[in-house]
Amino acid sequence: MAPSTDGLIDFATAAPVPGSLDVRWIHGTRSARATEPRIQVHRYDEHTVVLRQSKAVNYEAPFLFLLFGNDRAVLLDSGATAEPDLFPLRTTVDGLVEEWLAAHPRTGYELVVAHTHAHHDHVAGDAQFADRPATTIVGTDVDAVRAFYGFGDGWPAHAVTYDLGGRVLDVLASPGHHESAITVYDPWTGFLLTGDTVLPGRLYAADFPAFRASLDRMVAFVTTHPVTHVLGCHVEMTDRPGRDYPIGAAYQPREHVPQLSVADLVAIRDAAESVADRRGVHRYDDFIIYHEPRPADMRRLLFRGNLHQVLRTVFRR
């Protein structure tokens, strides 16, 4: 059933609209006795919400994005934890939808739970929405993603659109980190939502030719579309150039801001081109490229993470 609206919102004329990312993101706690919200809710503007999962619940601490259109809202990613008592995502999203509908009444309003890619820390919360009325959970394999957005034979070369009801998103295939990865451009905010393909952290490229091709498509896209912020789903870099937090870090008091710029995106693309013939780990000020990492590369990463956990346990006693 099509929604019954009480006044359509114009998501095109004034785009991109100003919004705020001036926020202190939750980043874990030093003390075992301290607490922080399990989900941080930040309203970028009246129709756009950025959420972050607490590191106390899962060290991945992914960012999630809730975008409202006239006909439906989309939740992009569902976090790293399935259990609602640990990670009350459904309750949080339902409250945000109810709040938005109170300000913008309509009936038959839908929710779409979609994903930047299919890794566990981006899909674990899906089950919380399984019995939610008027809700679609997008499949996570390549065929399901292609079919839902209507890529057809255009995957991965051609972008498609997805309409939330006047708020029309551009969806780009971006395999390389994961075979079904997508990047979403929202003209209303100017956000380019890049999942784990581009972020201030470790860029794991399992298929490096596909990763480079995805970066090329993103850079070509931003030359013709106004982008305010490039936003991935994690922060792993510190605020010191070239320094990342160990994998598994549950406390990141000096982390890099999550947003990157178009210039940063171009720098990542250029860096990927420069190391195309050199497999391994390549460190830059705001990101680290893991070019089809070798077992030894991953062992070093995990050893550093395990050592960090041991030392943190010792010093928290």
N, C-alpha and C positions, 0 to 999 in steps of 0.2 A: 504494500500500500504506500502511495506517495505521501510524504509528510504534508500536513496542513499547517501553513505558516501564518504568523501574525506579523507580516512585514519582512521582506527579503533584505538581507544585508548585502551591500555592494562590496565585494571582495576584489574588485578589479581597478576601479578608477583611481584610488589614492595609493595603490601599491607601488613600492613597498612602504609600509607604515613604520613609524618609529616605535621602538619598544626598548625594554631594558634588560640587559644581562649584567647589571651592576649588583651582583649578589655574592655573598660568601657561601660557597657550596659546602655541604657537609662532606667531611673528608676523613672520618674515623676519629677515635679518641685515644689519648695517651694512656689513660688509666683504665684498668679493667672494670672499675666501678662506675665510670662515667657512662652516660648514655647520649644518644642523639636520635632524632626521628628516623624511623625505619624507611620512610620515603619523604624526601624534601620536595615541596611543591612550589614552583616559581611561575608566576603569571607574567609572561613576556608582554602580552597585551590582552585585551578583553577576550580574544578568540584563540589564544595560543598559550599552552602550558608546557613547561619543561619540568620533568621529574627526575630525581636522582635517587637511586637505591643506596641505602646506607652501607658503608664498609663493615659495620658491625654485623650485618646480615650476610653479606658476601663481599669478599675483597674486590671483585670485579667492579662494583659500584657503577653499573651502567646508567647512562642517561636515557630517558624515554621521552617521547614527544606526543602530545595530545593536541590535535588540530581540529577546530570546529568549522564546519561549513553549514549551509542552509539546510541540507538534507541529511547529513550524517557527519559524524566525527570519526577520525582515524587515530588510533593509538599505535604509534610506530615503535615496536618491540614491547616485550612483556617482562623483561628482567631475568634475573639469575636464580630466582627462588620460587618453587612451586607452592609451598605451604602458606596459606593465607594468614595463619596466626603469626608467622615470622615476617611475612611480607604482604601486607593487606592492600594489594594493588586493586583488586576488584572493588573493594569498599571505597578506596580513594577515588578511583575513576568514576564510580557511580555518583559519588558526592559532587564531583566536578561537573558531570553531565547534568545533574539535577540543578545545580547552581546556575549553569549556563541556560538551561531551559526556563528557569524562573525569570531570567532577564529577557529571554527571547523565546516566548512560548510557541510551540508547534507540537503536533501529535505525530506518531509514527516515526519518531526520530531514531536513526540507526547508529550503531557503533561497528566499526571495522577494526579488528586487531590484525595488524600487518607487521612485517619484520624487515629489518635491513638485511638480515641473512639468518641462517638456520643454526648457528652455534648455540649451545645450551644457555648461555647467559643472556640470550636475546629472545628466547622462546619459552623459558621455564614456567612463566606465569600464565601461559595460554589456558591451562586447565581451569583456572579460576573463572573463566568466561564461558565455559562450555555450555552451561545451562542458562546463560543470560538471554532474555528475549531480544529480538530485533538486532542480533549480533552475528557478524560473520567473522570467522577466524580463517585467515588466508593460509593455505598450505605453504610448506617451506621448501619443497624440492623444486628443481628447475621447471619441470612441466607445470606444476601447480602455479608457480609465480607467473610464468609466461601466459598461462590461460587466464588467470584472474585479471591481469592488467591489459590483456589483449596484444601482447607482443607478436604472437604468431611467428612467422619466419623472420621478423625483424630483430629477434634476439641474437646477439647482444648489441648490434650496431646502431639500432634506431631507437630513439626515445619515444615514449607514449605518454598519454595524459590520463589522469584519474580525477574525476569530478566529485567533490564533496558537496556540491550544490552551490555553484557560483565561485567556489574556491577551488580552482583547477590546478592540480599538482602535475608537474612533469616528473616522469619516472624513467631513470636511466639504468640499464643493466650495467653492473660493475663487478663482474667476476674477477677472481685473482686471489683475494683473501679467502673467499668461499664461492663455490660455483653458482649459487643462486642469489648472490648479493645484488642489492639494488641501491641506488642513490636517489633521493627524493628532493626536488626543488619546489619550494613553496613561494610563489610570487607575492603573496600577501605580506610575508615577513622578509622576503629575500633570503631565507635560510636555504643553504645547500646541505642536506642531511646525508652524511657520508658513511654512517655505520662504523665499521672497523677498517674501512679502506683508507680513510684519511682522518687522522686524529693526532693530538700531541702525545705521542707514545710510540710503542713498538708496532711497526707496520709489517705484519706477517703475510708474506706473499707466497702462497703454496704453488701457484702457477704464475710465474713471473711474466711471461709474454702476455697473458690475459690481464694481469695487474697493470702493466704498462699501457695496454690498449684502453683499459678503463680510465686511467689517468688522462690519457690523450683526449678521450671523449669528454671528460669533465672540463678540462681546460678549454676545449673548443666551445663547450656549452656556455661557460661563464663569460666568454667574449661577447656574447649576444644577449645575455640576461643579467639584470642588476642583482648582484649577490651582496648581502650585508654581512653575513657570517657563514663560515664553513664550520659545521658542527658534527663531530663524530660522537661516538657513544662511550668513550672512556678518556680518562686523563692518566697518563703514566709518567710523563716528564715532570721534573721539578721546575721551579722558577729559575734554576741555574742552567745556563746553556750546556746542552750535551749530557745532562745528568738525568737518569731515569730512576724511579723507585724500583726496588726489587719486585719480581713477580710474587704475588701473594701479600704484598704490603697492605696492612689494615689501618694504617695511619699515614696520611699524606699532608702534613701541615703547611708545606711550601710547594704545593702543586701548581703547575702551569694552568692558566685559564683554559677552559674547554674550547673556546672559539678560536678559529684560525681565520686568516684573510685569504682573498683571492691570490695575493702575492705568495702566501705560504703554500697554497695548492700548486701554483706554478713551480715553486721551489722543490716540492716533493716530486712533481713530474720530471723536472730537470735532473734531480738527484737519481731517480730511478733510471733514467736514460744513461747517466754517467756510469752506473754500476751494472749495466745490463749484462756484461760479460764476466762479472765477478760475483759468484755465489758466496753467500755468507752474511755477516753482520756489518752494517755501514752506519756509523753514528754521525748525526748532525745536531745542530743546536736545539731544534724543536721537535725532532722525530728521529727514529732509528729504523732503518730498513732491514728487515730479515728476508733476504733474497733466497728463497727456497733453502731455508736453514738446514745445515748438516746435523747429524746426531750430536757431534761435539759442541756445536753452537747451543743446542737446546740443553745439553747437560750442564754447560756453564751457567746458562740462565737459571735452571732449576737449582743448581748448587748454591748460587748466590741467594735465591729466594729461601731455600731451606735454612741457610746460615742466618739470614735475617730473622726467620721465625724463631730459631733457637735463642738468639741473642735477645730478641724482644721478650720471650717467655722468661728468661733469666732475670732481666732487668725490671720486669713488671712485678716480681715477687715482693 
